């Protein structure tokens, strides 16, 4: 879930005058329609992509090339704090990649972690229409903005959902393709898990995820920002301070292997060194 936001400046009276079919739906029904489509598309989309990942937080800032394959992702570190790797750093990074491609145990562990993250994200996303109460807030072209607050009648069944349900925020939906363009939330009151025994998050924490169409019919996360303070034990792979931008998407062959991805990354590194 990662998204492209366009400021929406149309007032509520103007919004009610919009003839779009989306406006004939109750806001929660529109969200449910988009969520259902997103889950279906995700299950059916088997394309793989290469892209640039720029991470500003946690420091130091890093720029990587990421290649998706049928066996998981392969990444190559390109820059640290805006500077290309030194020859020694490049050699160490190449060796790390070689070791990973040759290590089936590392690959299996990475795939398990990725599958767990995907499952948790899908479960949180699927609960959107029930966990929150939505209101129309504006429209711009094919994009509709809705604000949300927690639904008091919703009861979370796990710690992750409990924290997520404490958020106020907004979503931006592309009604032409029934896709989520952005979701942003603020933890207005803070959270204590079992009186603080399982951790806590302080009030004022935010997250913002944006998604954009990188090719006809293909949407990918382009922005991920998390700014939380506190300590929550169940967060395993998502940092509490995270700021990532994904760009320069290029589709790669569906059957690409990790070994082939390694060769692609090696060639790109060589090309950049020759520039």
Buried (B, 14 or more C-beta within 10 A) or exposed (E): BBBBBEEBEBEEEEBEEBEBEBBEBEBBEBBBBBBEBBEEBBEEEEBBBBBBBBBBBEEEBBBBBBBBBEBBBBBBBBBBEEEBBEEEEBEEBBEEBEEBBEEEEEBEEBEEEEEEEEEBBBBBBBBBBBBBBBEBBBBBEBBBBBBBEBBEEBEBEEBBBBBBBBBBBBBBBBBEBBBBBBBBBBBBBBBEBEEEEBBBBEEEBBBBBBBBBBEEEBBBBBBBBBBBBBBBEEBEEBEBEBBBBBEEBEEBEEEBBBEBBBEBBBEBBEEEEEE
